[in-house]
């Protein structure tokens, strides 16, 4: 039985920050092992949200570079992404509108579930396929 690991933000962020070098090399090795089928890496939506937040706010990473990297990551062999369809849709929404990734995820889930988001956040109005409910 192959090993399974929940992937944490600090492993993913090494690819976007390139630091520290020793951690980056170990992160690359783990990803290569997953791609070769030696292990399975499980990626959750909340970890992806933390990756986006950390990359953009702390590391000042480029938004489009971050989105491109995450698109590759969620489609990489050996990585199991929870709620993958919602994550891909959220990444597309995040790329197309000036909103937070969490808002993109909420919009994606709202559209998929056909349930209005109850929110005061007017950024959700940027998505024409959902209708925000303001309490």
N, C-alpha and C positions, 0 to 999 in steps of 0.2 A: 504494500500500500504506500503510495507516494505521500510525502509530507504536504500539509496544507498550512498556509499562514495567512493571517489577516494582515494586510498591508497597511502600514502606518504612514501618516503625513511625512514624518521626518525622513523616511526612506525615499519617497517620491520627490521631495523637495531638493534632494541632492542633485537630481538631474537638471533641475532648473537653476540651481545656485552654483553648481560645480564646486561646492565646498562642504565640508573639508574633503580634500582629495582622497584620503584613506576611506572615508565613508562612501564617497562616490564610486570608488572601485568595487567596494563590497556590494553596493546597491546594484551596480552593473552586473556583477557575478550572479546575484540572486535573480535578476530579471532574465539573464541568459539561461539559468537553470530552469526557470518557468517556461521559457520559449522552447527548450529542448524536452519538456515534459517530465523533468525530474522532480518538480514540485508544482504546486498550484497556489497562486496568490489570489486572495479574495479582497476585492475592493468595494467599500461601502460608499453610498452617496454622501454621508456626513464627513467621511475622510476627504473625498473629492472637494467638498465645500471648504474644508479647512485648508487644503492645498491651494485652492484659488485665492482664498483670503490671505494666507501667509505669503504666497508668491508675489501677489500684487502689492500688499501693504508693507510687509517687512523687507522683502528682497527687491522691491520695486521692479519686478520682472515685467517685460512687455506683455500686454494683454493678449495680442494675437499669437505670440510665441507660446504663451502658456496654454491657450486654447488648442493650438496645433499639437503640442506635446500631449495634452490630455486626450485628444481624439485618437492619437496613435496608441496611447497607453490602454484606453478602454477597449481597443480592438486587437491588442496584442495577444498572441497565443500564450496560453498558460495563465492568463488573468481572467478571473471570474468576477464580473461586475454585477453587483446587486442592482436591480431595477435599471438594467442596461438601456432599454429603449427610452426611458425617461431621462437618463443621464445624457444620452446622445442628443435628444431633443433639447434638453436644457443647455448643452454646449452650443448648439445651433442658435438658440434664442439669445444666449449670452454674447455670441459673436455678432449677432445682427442688431442688437439694441444696446443702448447705454444704460444698463441695469446691473444690479449686483447678481452674482451667481445664484444666491439663495432665491432672489426674486425670479430668476429664470427657471429654477427648479420648481418653485411654487406654481408658476404659470404652466409649466409642462405637466405637472401633476393635476392641476385644475382642469386643463384641457382633456387629459387622458381619462380622468374620473367623471368629467362633465359635472363638476361641482364648482360653484363660485367661490373664489377666495374671499374671506372676510378680512378686509385690510384697510388701513388708512393710507397705505403706500400708493401714490398715484403713478409710480413707475409701472405698475401692473397694467395701467391703461394703455401702455405702449403696445400691448399684445392684442390684436384684433379678434383673436379666436376665443378669448375669455372675457367675461364681464365681472369686474370687481364689485363686491358688495361692501359698501361703507357703512359700518354700524352707526 
